Amino acid sequence: MPTALAVFRLVQSRAGRKVKPAIRPIRVLGAGASIELRRGDRMRNGSRLLFAAAASIALAATAVSAGATDRKAIERGKYLVSFGGCFDCHTPGYFFGKPDMARYLGGSDVGFDMPGLGVFVGSNLTPDPDTGLGKWTEAQIVIALQTGKRPDGRELAPIMPWRAFANLTKSDAHAIAAYLKSLKPVSHQVPGPFGPDEKASVFRMKVVPPEAATAK
């Protein structure tokens, strides 16, 4: 049985020139020796590189596409919020004619006094984790928006028009949630809600029963 060195020298003498050994060790399997040369390694390495490059391009294209979709949803959400009444009831200063745009949607400073129910202040809709929606998922925002149910099980105040928002398409509801999550967080803990027998510490707009409105 020829040795590995003998086989290598035989190939070298027949080629009439120096042949560099393969990257991988030469294996001799008896009389029918099999020699794996550098060319095969190059082809395999090239295939791996092409596959890796194709995979990287595909991942990058997917990320770009997802980013574009997110931006489109956020823009749609901004458009819907702009005329949905969110700005009015959830931005401080609005009801005094001087909305504080530095705290846009950061929670109102005026409450709604509902007979027999109490006083409710428009909450902080920014993604602040302590005073806003920072710990809510987009799915939880959509549920509250369309069913009136908060993650803690409480029902939103009657002044919140969730019954109207229930008619939104799912894509529009999720667009609103995506937009709210994209806002700059505003740290502002709104007071309340206050029960019907509690003293509210904020300005309030009161819904007055007919008999009280006509009493002298």
PyRosetta script that sets phi, psi and omega in degrees:
from pyrosetta import init, pose_from_sequence

init()
pose = pose_from_sequence("MPTALAVFRLVQSRAGRKVKPAIRPIRVLGAGASIELRRGDRMRNGSRLLFAAAASIALAATAVSAGATDRKAIERGKYLVSFGGCFDCHTPGYFFGKPDMARYLGGSDVGFDMPGLGVFVGSNLTPDPDTGLGKWTEAQIVIALQTGKRPDGRELAPIMPWRAFANLTKSDAHAIAAYLKSLKPVSHQVPGPFGPDEKASVFRMKVVPPEAATAK")
pose.set_psi(1, 122.9)
pose.set_omega(1, -179.5)
pose.set_phi(2, -67.7)
pose.set_psi(2, 149.8)
pose.set_omega(2, 178.7)
pose.set_phi(3, -82.8)
pose.set_psi(3, 168.1)
pose.set_omega(3, 179.0)
pose.set_phi(4, -61.2)
pose.set_psi(4, -38.8)
pose.set_omega(4, -178.9)
pose.set_phi(5, -65.9)
pose.set_psi(5, -39.0)
pose.set_omega(5, -179.5)
pose.set_phi(6, -64.8)
pose.set_psi(6, -43.0)
pose.set_omega(6, 179.1)
pose.set_phi(7, -62.4)
pose.set_psi(7, -43.6)
pose.set_omega(7, -179.3)
pose.set_phi(8, -61.7)
pose.set_psi(8, -43.2)
pose.set_omega(8, 179.7)
pose.set_phi(9, -66.0)
pose.set_psi(9, -35.7)
pose.set_omega(9, 178.6)
pose.set_phi(10, -62.6)
pose.set_psi(10, -45.9)
pose.set_omega(10, 178.8)
pose.set_phi(11, -63.8)
pose.set_psi(11, -39.6)
pose.set_omega(11, -178.2)
pose.set_phi(12, -64.9)
pose.set_psi(12, -41.7)
pose.set_omega(12, -178.1)
pose.set_phi(13, -70.0)
pose.set_psi(13, -35.8)
pose.set_omega(13, -179.9)
pose.set_phi(14, -71.3)
pose.set_psi(14, -34.3)
pose.set_omega(14, -179.9)
pose.set_phi(15, -75.2)
pose.set_psi(15, -19.6)
pose.set_omega(15, 179.2)
pose.set_phi(16, 71.6)
pose.set_psi(16, 13.9)
pose.set_omega(16, 178.8)
pose.set_phi(17, -150.7)
pose.set_psi(17, 169.4)
pose.set_omega(17, 179.5)
pose.set_phi(18, -75.1)
pose.set_psi(18, 135.4)
pose.set_omega(18, 178.3)
pose.set_phi(19, -119.3)
pose.set_psi(19, 123.3)
pose.set_omega(19, 178.7)
pose.set_phi(20, -72.6)
pose.set_psi(20, 140.9)
pose.set_omega(20, 179.4)
pose.set_phi(21, -63.5)
pose.set_psi(21, 153.8)
pose.set_omega(21, 179.3)
pose.set_phi(22, -65.3)
pose.set_psi(22, 160.6)
pose.set_omega(22, 178.6)
pose.set_phi(23, -63.3)
pose.set_psi(23, -41.8)
pose.set_omega(23, 179.8)
pose.set_phi(24, -89.3)
pose.set_psi(24, 153.7)
pose.set_omega(24, 178.9)
pose.set_phi(25, -61.2)
pose.set_psi(25, 146.0)
pose.set_omega(25, 177.9)
pose.set_phi(26, -78.5)
pose.set_psi(26, 132.4)
pose.set_omega(26, 178.5)
pose.set_phi(27, -109.1)
pose.set_psi(27, 131.4)
pose.set_omega(27, 177.2)
pose.set_phi(28, -108.2)
pose.set_psi(28, 120.3)
pose.set_omega(28, -176.6)
pose.set_phi(29, -111.5)
pose.set_psi(29, 47.3)
pose.set_omega(29, 179.9)
pose.set_phi(30, 94.8)
pose.set_psi(30, -149.5)
pose.set_omega(30, -175.9)
pose.set_phi(31, -66.3)
pose.set_psi(31, -38.1)
pose.set_omega(31, 179.6)
pose.set_phi(32, -88.2)
pose.set_psi(32, 69.0)
pose.set_omega(32, -175.5)
pose.set_phi(33, -64.8)
pose.set_psi(33, 141.0)
pose.set_omega(33, 179.9)
pose.set_phi(34, -115.4)
pose.set_psi(34, 119.7)
pose.set_omega(34, -177.4)
pose.set_phi(35, -114.5)
pose.set_psi(35, 120.7)
pose.set_omega(35, -179.7)
pose.set_phi(36, -95.1)
pose.set_psi(36, 112.0)
pose.set_omega(36, -174.7)
pose.set_phi(37, -92.4)
pose.set_psi(37, 171.0)
pose.set_omega(37, -174.8)
pose.set_phi(38, -60.2)
pose.set_psi(38, -30.8)
pose.set_omega(38, -176.5)
pose.set_phi(39, -61.2)
pose.set_psi(39, -41.8)
pose.set_omega(39, 179.0)
pose.set_phi(40, -62.9)
pose.set_psi(40, -40.3)
pose.set_omega(40, 178.1)
pose.set_phi(41, -63.1)
pose.set_psi(41, -41.0)
pose.set_omega(41, -179.6)
pose.set_phi(42, -62.3)
pose.set_psi(42, -42.4)
pose.set_omega(42, -179.5)
pose.set_phi(43, -62.9)
pose.set_psi(43, -43.7)
pose.set_omega(43, 179.7)
pose.set_phi(44, -66.6)
pose.set_psi(44, -42.8)
pose.set_omega(44, 178.9)
pose.set_phi(45, -63.3)
pose.set_psi(45, -39.6)
pose.set_omega(45, 178.2)
pose.set_phi(46, -63.0)
pose.set_psi(46, -41.1)
pose.set_omega(46, 178.8)
pose.set_phi(47, -62.9)
pose.set_psi(47, -41.1)
pose.set_omega(47, 179.2)
pose.set_phi(48, -63.7)
pose.set_psi(48, -42.1)
pose.set_omega(48, -179.8)
pose.set_phi(49, -64.3)
pose.set_psi(49, -41.9)
pose.set_omega(49, 178.2)
pose.set_phi(50, -62.6)
pose.set_psi(50, -42.1)
pose.set_omega(50, 179.3)
pose.set_phi(51, -63.5)
pose.set_psi(51, -43.9)
pose.set_omega(51, -180.0)
pose.set_phi(52, -64.0)
pose.set_psi(52, -40.7)
pose.set_omega(52, 179.6)
pose.set_phi(53, -64.8)
pose.set_psi(53, -43.1)
pose.set_omega(53, 179.3)
pose.set_phi(54, -62.6)
pose.set_psi(54, -41.0)
pose.set_omega(54, 179.5)
pose.set_phi(55, -64.7)
pose.set_psi(55, -40.5)
pose.set_omega(55, 179.5)
pose.set_phi(56, -64.1)
pose.set_psi(56, -42.8)
pose.set_omega(56, 179.5)
pose.set_phi(57, -64.0)
pose.set_psi(57, -41.9)
pose.set_omega(57, 179.8)
pose.set_phi(58, -63.2)
pose.set_psi(58, -42.9)
pose.set_omega(58, 178.8)
pose.set_phi(59, -64.6)
pose.set_psi(59, -41.3)
pose.set_omega(59, 179.7)
pose.set_phi(60, -64.3)
pose.set_psi(60, -42.2)
pose.set_omega(60, 179.0)
pose.set_phi(61, -63.5)
pose.set_psi(61, -39.4)
pose.set_omega(61, 178.6)
pose.set_phi(62, -64.4)
pose.set_psi(62, -42.2)
pose.set_omega(62, 179.5)
pose.set_phi(63, -64.1)
pose.set_psi(63, -42.2)
pose.set_omega(63, 179.1)
pose.set_phi(64, -63.2)
pose.set_psi(64, -43.3)
pose.set_omega(64, 179.4)
pose.set_phi(65, -62.7)
pose.set_psi(65, -43.1)
pose.set_omega(65, 179.4)
pose.set_phi(66, -64.9)
pose.set_psi(66, -39.7)
pose.set_omega(66, 178.8)
pose.set_phi(67, -63.8)
pose.set_psi(67, -41.0)
pose.set_omega(67, 178.7)
pose.set_phi(68, -64.6)
pose.set_psi(68, -39.3)
pose.set_omega(68, 178.3)
pose.set_phi(69, -64.2)
pose.set_psi(69, -42.4)
pose.set_omega(69, 178.6)
pose.set_phi(70, -62.2)
pose.set_psi(70, -44.2)
pose.set_omega(70, 179.9)
pose.set_phi(71, -63.2)
pose.set_psi(71, -38.5)
pose.set_omega(71, 179.2)
pose.set_phi(72, -65.8)
pose.set_psi(72, -41.2)
pose.set_omega(72, 178.7)
pose.set_phi(73, -65.1)
pose.set_psi(73, -41.1)
pose.set_omega(73, -180.0)
pose.set_phi(74, -64.3)
pose.set_psi(74, -41.8)
pose.set_omega(74, 177.8)
pose.set_phi(75, -64.0)
pose.set_psi(75, -39.2)
pose.set_omega(75, 177.4)
pose.set_phi(76, -64.7)
pose.set_psi(76, -42.3)
pose.set_omega(76, 179.0)
pose.set_phi(77, -63.4)
pose.set_psi(77, -41.0)
pose.set_omega(77, 178.0)
pose.set_phi(78, -60.7)
pose.set_psi(78, -42.4)
pose.set_omega(78, 179.2)
pose.set_phi(79, -61.7)
pose.set_psi(79, -44.6)
pose.set_omega(79, -178.4)
pose.set_phi(80, -67.9)
pose.set_psi(80, -40.9)
pose.set_omega(80, -179.8)
pose.set_phi(81, -66.3)
pose.set_psi(81, -32.0)
pose.set_omega(81, -174.9)
pose.set_phi(82, -61.7)
pose.set_psi(82, -28.0)
pose.set_omega(82, 178.8)
pose.set_phi(83, -122.6)
pose.set_psi(83, 12.3)
pose.set_omega(83, -178.1)
pose.set_phi(84, -89.1)
pose.set_psi(84, 1.9)
pose.set_omega(84, 179.8)
pose.set_phi(85, 88.0)
pose.set_psi(85, -2.1)
pose.set_omega(85, -178.8)
pose.set_phi(86, -62.9)
pose.set_psi(86, -42.4)
pose.set_omega(86, -178.1)
pose.set_phi(87, -59.0)
pose.set_psi(87, -42.2)
pose.set_omega(87, -176.0)
pose.set_phi(88, -60.7)
pose.set_psi(88, -53.6)
pose.set_omega(88, -170.1)
pose.set_phi(89, -88.9)
pose.set_psi(89, -8.5)
pose.set_omega(89, -173.6)
pose.set_phi(90, -123.5)
pose.set_psi(90, 8.9)
pose.set_omega(90, 178.2)
pose.set_phi(91, -116.3)
pose.set_psi(91, 124.6)
pose.set_omega(91, -178.7)
pose.set_phi(92, -63.0)
pose.set_psi(92, 142.9)
pose.set_omega(92, 178.3)
pose.set_phi(93, 89.5)
pose.set_psi(93, -14.6)
pose.set_omega(93, -175.5)
pose.set_phi(94, -59.6)
pose.set_psi(94, -47.1)
pose.set_omega(94, -176.1)
pose.set_phi(95, -73.9)
pose.set_psi(95, -5.4)
pose.set_omega(95, 174.2)
pose.set_phi(96, -103.0)
pose.set_psi(96, 5.3)
pose.set_omega(96, 178.9)
pose.set_phi(97, 82.0)
pose.set_psi(97, 6.7)
pose.set_omega(97, -179.7)
pose.set_phi(98, -135.6)
pose.set_psi(98, 72.5)
pose.set_omega(98, -179.5)
pose.set_phi(99, -60.4)
pose.set_psi(99, 134.8)
pose.set_omega(99, 179.9)
pose.set_phi(100, -87.2)
pose.set_psi(100, 95.9)
pose.set_omega(100, -174.8)
pose.set_phi(101, -71.6)
pose.set_psi(101, -17.3)
pose.set_omega(101, 174.8)
pose.set_phi(102, -69.7)
pose.set_psi(102, -19.1)
pose.set_omega(102, 178.0)
pose.set_phi(103, -121.0)
pose.set_psi(103, 39.2)
pose.set_omega(103, -178.9)
pose.set_phi(104, -53.0)
pose.set_psi(104, 123.9)
pose.set_omega(104, -178.6)
pose.set_phi(105, 61.3)
pose.set_psi(105, 21.6)
pose.set_omega(105, -177.9)
pose.set_phi(106, -88.1)
pose.set_psi(106, 12.3)
pose.set_omega(106, 178.7)
pose.set_phi(107, 106.7)
pose.set_psi(107, 136.6)
pose.set_omega(107, -175.6)
pose.set_phi(108, -78.6)
pose.set_psi(108, 170.7)
pose.set_omega(108, 173.8)
pose.set_phi(109, -121.2)
pose.set_psi(109, 15.0)
pose.set_omega(109, 177.5)
pose.set_phi(110, -131.5)
pose.set_psi(110, 134.4)
pose.set_omega(110, -179.7)
pose.set_phi(111, -103.5)
pose.set_psi(111, 163.6)
pose.set_omega(111, 175.1)
pose.set_phi(112, -106.6)
pose.set_psi(112, 121.6)
pose.set_omega(112, -178.5)
pose.set_phi(113, -93.7)
pose.set_psi(113, 109.7)
pose.set_omega(113, -178.3)
pose.set_phi(114, -103.6)
pose.set_psi(114, 122.3)
pose.set_omega(114, -177.3)
pose.set_phi(115, -54.2)
pose.set_psi(115, 127.1)
pose.set_omega(115, 178.3)
pose.set_phi(116, 78.5)
pose.set_psi(116, -5.9)
pose.set_omega(116, -176.9)
pose.set_phi(117, -115.5)
pose.set_psi(117, -38.5)
pose.set_omega(117, -179.6)
pose.set_phi(118, 124.9)
pose.set_psi(118, -163.7)
pose.set_omega(118, -178.1)
pose.set_phi(119, -114.1)
pose.set_psi(119, 131.2)
pose.set_omega(119, -176.5)
pose.set_phi(120, -125.1)
pose.set_psi(120, 130.1)
pose.set_omega(120, -178.5)
pose.set_phi(121, -108.2)
pose.set_psi(121, 134.6)
pose.set_omega(121, 178.5)
pose.set_phi(122, -55.9)
pose.set_psi(122, 123.9)
pose.set_omega(122, -171.1)
pose.set_phi(123, -76.7)
pose.set_psi(123, 169.1)
pose.set_omega(123, 177.0)
pose.set_phi(124, -76.8)
pose.set_psi(124, 117.1)
pose.set_omega(124, -177.7)
pose.set_phi(125, -98.3)
pose.set_psi(125, 3.2)
pose.set_omega(125, 179.2)
pose.set_phi(126, -82.1)
pose.set_psi(126, 163.6)
pose.set_omega(126, -176.9)
pose.set_phi(127, -80.3)
pose.set_psi(127, 30.9)
pose.set_omega(127, 174.5)
pose.set_phi(128, -66.4)
pose.set_psi(128, 129.6)
pose.set_omega(128, -173.7)
pose.set_phi(129, -70.2)
pose.set_psi(129, -23.1)
pose.set_omega(129, -175.9)
pose.set_phi(130, -100.4)
pose.set_psi(130, -32.8)
pose.set_omega(130, -175.8)
pose.set_phi(131, -120.6)
pose.set_psi(131, -3.7)
pose.set_omega(131, -177.4)
pose.set_phi(132, -126.0)
pose.set_psi(132, -141.5)
pose.set_omega(132, -175.2)
pose.set_phi(133, -101.0)
pose.set_psi(133, 18.3)
pose.set_omega(133, -175.4)
pose.set_phi(134, -59.2)
pose.set_psi(134, -30.7)
pose.set_omega(134, -178.8)
pose.set_phi(135, -94.9)
pose.set_psi(135, -0.7)
pose.set_omega(135, 176.8)
pose.set_phi(136, -87.1)
pose.set_psi(136, 144.0)
pose.set_omega(136, 172.3)
pose.set_phi(137, -85.7)
pose.set_psi(137, 165.1)
pose.set_omega(137, 176.4)
pose.set_phi(138, -60.0)
pose.set_psi(138, -37.8)
pose.set_omega(138, 179.8)
pose.set_phi(139, -63.2)
pose.set_psi(139, -39.5)
pose.set_omega(139, 179.2)
pose.set_phi(140, -67.7)
pose.set_psi(140, -36.2)
pose.set_omega(140, 176.5)
pose.set_phi(141, -64.1)
pose.set_psi(141, -43.3)
pose.set_omega(141, 179.8)
pose.set_phi(142, -62.2)
pose.set_psi(142, -43.0)
pose.set_omega(142, 179.4)
pose.set_phi(143, -61.5)
pose.set_psi(143, -45.0)
pose.set_omega(143, 178.7)
pose.set_phi(144, -64.2)
pose.set_psi(144, -40.3)
pose.set_omega(144, -178.0)
pose.set_phi(145, -64.9)
pose.set_psi(145, -34.7)
pose.set_omega(145, -172.5)
pose.set_phi(146, -109.7)
pose.set_psi(146, -11.3)
pose.set_omega(146, 178.7)
pose.set_phi(147, -125.2)
pose.set_psi(147, -10.5)
pose.set_omega(147, -179.3)
pose.set_phi(148, 78.3)
pose.set_psi(148, 10.6)
pose.set_omega(148, -177.4)
pose.set_phi(149, -105.6)
pose.set_psi(149, 124.3)
pose.set_omega(149, 175.1)
pose.set_phi(150, -80.7)
pose.set_psi(150, 163.4)
pose.set_omega(150, 176.8)
pose.set_phi(151, -59.5)
pose.set_psi(151, -28.1)
pose.set_omega(151, -180.0)
pose.set_phi(152, -85.3)
pose.set_psi(152, 4.4)
pose.set_omega(152, 176.6)
pose.set_phi(153, 94.6)
pose.set_psi(153, -14.5)
pose.set_omega(153, 178.8)
pose.set_phi(154, -69.2)
pose.set_psi(154, 152.8)
pose.set_omega(154, 176.5)
pose.set_phi(155, -96.7)
pose.set_psi(155, 142.0)
pose.set_omega(155, 179.8)
pose.set_phi(156, -65.5)
pose.set_psi(156, 154.9)
pose.set_omega(156, -179.7)
pose.set_phi(157, -60.2)
pose.set_psi(157, 150.3)
pose.set_omega(157, -178.6)
pose.set_phi(158, -58.8)
pose.set_psi(158, -25.9)
pose.set_omega(158, -179.8)
pose.set_phi(159, -67.9)
pose.set_psi(159, -21.3)
pose.set_omega(159, 178.6)
pose.set_phi(160, -75.8)
pose.set_psi(160, 117.8)
pose.set_omega(160, -173.3)
pose.set_phi(161, -80.1)
pose.set_psi(161, 51.2)
pose.set_omega(161, -176.8)
pose.set_phi(162, -66.6)
pose.set_psi(162, -25.0)
pose.set_omega(162, 178.7)
pose.set_phi(163, -65.5)
pose.set_psi(163, -31.4)
pose.set_omega(163, 174.6)
pose.set_phi(164, -73.7)
pose.set_psi(164, -42.0)
pose.set_omega(164, -180.0)
pose.set_phi(165, -68.3)
pose.set_psi(165, -18.5)
pose.set_omega(165, 177.6)
pose.set_phi(166, -62.1)
pose.set_psi(166, -20.4)
pose.set_omega(166, -179.5)
pose.set_phi(167, -86.3)
pose.set_psi(167, -3.9)
pose.set_omega(167, 176.3)
pose.set_phi(168, -64.6)
pose.set_psi(168, 150.0)
pose.set_omega(168, 171.2)
pose.set_phi(169, -69.5)
pose.set_psi(169, 157.6)
pose.set_omega(169, 179.8)
pose.set_phi(170, -60.8)
pose.set_psi(170, -37.4)
pose.set_omega(170, -179.4)
pose.set_phi(171, -66.3)
pose.set_psi(171, -38.1)
pose.set_omega(171, 178.5)
pose.set_phi(172, -70.0)
pose.set_psi(172, -39.8)
pose.set_omega(172, 178.1)
pose.set_phi(173, -62.4)
pose.set_psi(173, -42.1)
pose.set_omega(173, 178.8)
pose.set_phi(174, -69.9)
pose.set_psi(174, -31.3)
pose.set_omega(174, 177.1)
pose.set_phi(175, -65.1)
pose.set_psi(175, -40.8)
pose.set_omega(175, 177.1)
pose.set_phi(176, -62.4)
pose.set_psi(176, -45.2)
pose.set_omega(176, 179.7)
pose.set_phi(177, -61.3)
pose.set_psi(177, -43.0)
pose.set_omega(177, 179.8)
pose.set_phi(178, -62.9)
pose.set_psi(178, -40.3)
pose.set_omega(178, 179.1)
pose.set_phi(179, -65.4)
pose.set_psi(179, -45.3)
pose.set_omega(179, 179.6)
pose.set_phi(180, -60.9)
pose.set_psi(180, -38.4)
pose.set_omega(180, 179.1)
pose.set_phi(181, -70.5)
pose.set_psi(181, -17.8)
pose.set_omega(181, -178.3)
pose.set_phi(182, -89.6)
pose.set_psi(182, -8.9)
pose.set_omega(182, -176.5)
pose.set_phi(183, -69.2)
pose.set_psi(183, 159.7)
pose.set_omega(183, 173.6)
pose.set_phi(184, -69.0)
pose.set_psi(184, 128.6)
pose.set_omega(184, 179.6)
pose.set_phi(185, -63.5)
pose.set_psi(185, 136.5)
pose.set_omega(185, 176.3)
pose.set_phi(186, -120.4)
pose.set_psi(186, 123.4)
pose.set_omega(186, 178.8)
pose.set_phi(187, -85.6)
pose.set_psi(187, 102.0)
pose.set_omega(187, -179.3)
pose.set_phi(188, -155.1)
pose.set_psi(188, 107.3)
pose.set_omega(188, 178.7)
pose.set_phi(189, -88.0)
pose.set_psi(189, 110.4)
pose.set_omega(189, 179.1)
pose.set_phi(190, -75.6)
pose.set_psi(190, 146.7)
pose.set_omega(190, 178.4)
pose.set_phi(191, -75.2)
pose.set_psi(191, 163.0)
pose.set_omega(191, 177.7)
pose.set_phi(192, 88.4)
pose.set_psi(192, -171.0)
pose.set_omega(192, 1.9)
pose.set_phi(193, -70.8)
pose.set_psi(193, 154.7)
pose.set_omega(193, 179.9)
pose.set_phi(194, -107.5)
pose.set_psi(194, 133.5)
pose.set_omega(194, 177.4)
pose.set_phi(195, -68.9)
pose.set_psi(195, 168.5)
pose.set_omega(195, -177.2)
pose.set_phi(196, -61.9)
pose.set_psi(196, -23.6)
pose.set_omega(196, -179.9)
pose.set_phi(197, -102.6)
pose.set_psi(197, 4.4)
pose.set_omega(197, 179.5)
pose.set_phi(198, -93.6)
pose.set_psi(198, 152.6)
pose.set_omega(198, 177.7)
pose.set_phi(199, -89.5)
pose.set_psi(199, 119.9)
pose.set_omega(199, -178.9)
pose.set_phi(200, -77.2)
pose.set_psi(200, 140.8)
pose.set_omega(200, -178.1)
pose.set_phi(201, -99.2)
pose.set_psi(201, 15.1)
pose.set_omega(201, -177.6)
pose.set_phi(202, -128.2)
pose.set_psi(202, 163.6)
pose.set_omega(202, 168.2)
pose.set_phi(203, -61.5)
pose.set_psi(203, 150.8)
pose.set_omega(203, -178.9)
pose.set_phi(204, -147.2)
pose.set_psi(204, 149.9)
pose.set_omega(204, 171.8)
pose.set_phi(205, -102.4)
pose.set_psi(205, 128.1)
pose.set_omega(205, -170.7)
pose.set_phi(206, -110.3)
pose.set_psi(206, 133.3)
pose.set_omega(206, 172.4)
pose.set_phi(207, -86.3)
pose.set_psi(207, 114.0)
pose.set_omega(207, -172.8)
pose.set_phi(208, -102.3)
pose.set_psi(208, 130.2)
pose.set_omega(208, 176.5)
pose.set_phi(209, -63.9)
pose.set_psi(209, 154.0)
pose.set_omega(209, -176.4)
pose.set_phi(210, -55.0)
pose.set_psi(210, -42.8)
pose.set_omega(210, -177.3)
pose.set_phi(211, -64.9)
pose.set_psi(211, -34.8)
pose.set_omega(211, 178.9)
pose.set_phi(212, -73.0)
pose.set_psi(212, -33.0)
pose.set_omega(212, -178.8)
pose.set_phi(213, -70.7)
pose.set_psi(213, -32.2)
pose.set_omega(213, -177.0)
pose.set_phi(214, -93.4)
pose.set_psi(214, -11.3)
pose.set_omega(214, -179.5)
pose.set_phi(215, -68.0)
pose.set_psi(215, 142.7)
pose.set_omega(215, 179.9)
pose.set_phi(216, -104.5)
pose.dump_pdb("model.pdb")
